[in-house]
Amino acid sequence: MFKGCTPVYGKPEVEYDLNDPADRDKLGIADDGKFADGYCHFQNCTWMVEERKGAYHIKVAIEQLESTVRQLLASGRKVTMVVIRMKGPSRNELRRFTVDKKSRNVRLGNTAKEIRIPGVDSPVKVIYENDLQKNIEDLRGNNWVSALA
């Protein structure tokens, strides 16, 4: 099983597996079941919290991210990005949430209101397993254009 964080900006320099009680203790995160799966730092100064879901459960993932970010910030840690990595949304969730195809930002319904976690400047983002490499490129902001076009 995958542990830690998705290498959005290359291999993380610092990485914590939040399913490991020792890593949660180091960071001051309560073992109350409401914590994300990974916390890491990349070379580009991004501190990312990641929650992984097999399928569906965007609402639960957001709750876990909020709890983790609140605890990390309370213990003096930085968080600049939050990500949900999942297989895909359910039809029910698509009535409530939308994921922008390019920015990967999660929005409420079909509105332009992006979901944000207090204390984090960027909105919640989603990475889908079935198109992982393209989703990572979208998060990096690499909009590749052919020189022949």
N, C-alpha and C positions, 0 to 999 in steps of 0.2 A: 504494500500500500504506500502511496505517495505521502511524504511527510515534509513539513516546512512550507516553503513558498514556491509558486510558479516562477521560473526565471524570466520575469518580464523584461528586466534590463540586464540580462546576463546572469551569471552565477552570483547569488547574494554574498556579500562580504561577511555579514553577521546574520545568523538564522536561528530562530527558536521554533521548536515543535511544541505548540501549546497543548497537545494531547499528552505530553510528557510532564508529569507532576513536578519534576525537578526544574524544568524550564519555566513553568508557571510560577513556582516559588521564587525563582530569581527575579522575575518581573513583577511580583506582587499581585498576581491574578488569582482571584478566588476560585476554588474548585466547586462552583455552584451549578455546573452544567451549561452556563451561558457564557461560553468563551469561544473564540474563533480557533482555527486550526494552525495558523502560522503567523509569525511576525518576523520581518527581515529588513535588512538595510542593503541597498545597492550602491554601487560606486558613484552614481549620479546624485547622491544625497537623498534618495527616496526611502522613507521608512514605510513599509507596507504591511497591512494586516489582511490576511486572506482567510476566507471561510469556504470550505468545499462541501458541496452537496451532490449526491448521486443524481438526483433529478428533482425538479420542483422546489418547493420550500424557500422561495425568495424572502418571504416575510420573516420566517424563522432565522434565516441567514442574516438579515438586517438587524434583528434583535441581538444576535450573538456578536455581530460586529460592533454595535452600539455599546454593549456591556464591556467588551474587550477594550475598545478605544477609551471609554470613560476611565477604566482602571489603569490603563497605561499612562494616560495624561495625568491622573492623580498621583502616580508614582514618579512623575518627572520625565517620562519617556516621550519621544516624538512620534507622530503619525502624520504622514503626508498623503497617503493613498489607501483606500480600502477596496478590496476586490472579492467578488463571489465567483468561484470556479464551479461550474455545474454542467450536467448533461444538457439540460434544456428546461424551459418553463412548461407548466401544464396549461391547458386551455383556460382553466379557472384563473390562473395567474395572469394570463394575457389580457384578461378583462380588467385586472387591477394594475398591472405593471407593463411597461414597454421598455425595451432595450434599444437604444439608438445603434443602428448598424455600423456606424463609423467610429463614434466616440466611445461606444460601449457603455455609456451612462444609463443608469436605471431611472425611469420616469414614472410618475403616477399616471396610470391610464394612458390616454392619448394626448395628455396635456404636455406643456413644455416644462412643467415643474419637476426638476431633477431631485432625487432623494439624496440628502446629505446627512452625514453624521456630525453632531456637534463637536467642534474642535478640529475638524479636518477640512481643509480648504477645497479639495476636489470632491465631486459627487461620487456616489457608490458606482462601481463599474462591474460588469459581468464578462467573464470569459467562458465560452462554450467549449466543452471537450472535443466535439466533433470537428471543429475548425480552429484548433488551438493556435497554430502558427500564424494564421491570418489575424486572429483576435489579438495576439501579442504584438504584431506589427501595428495594428490599429492603436493599441495603447501607447506604443512608442511614438506614434505620430509619423510613421514612415508611410507616406502615400507615394509609393513607387510609380513612376511614369516611364514608359519606354522612351528611349532616346530616338527611336524610329517613328514614333507616332506623329 
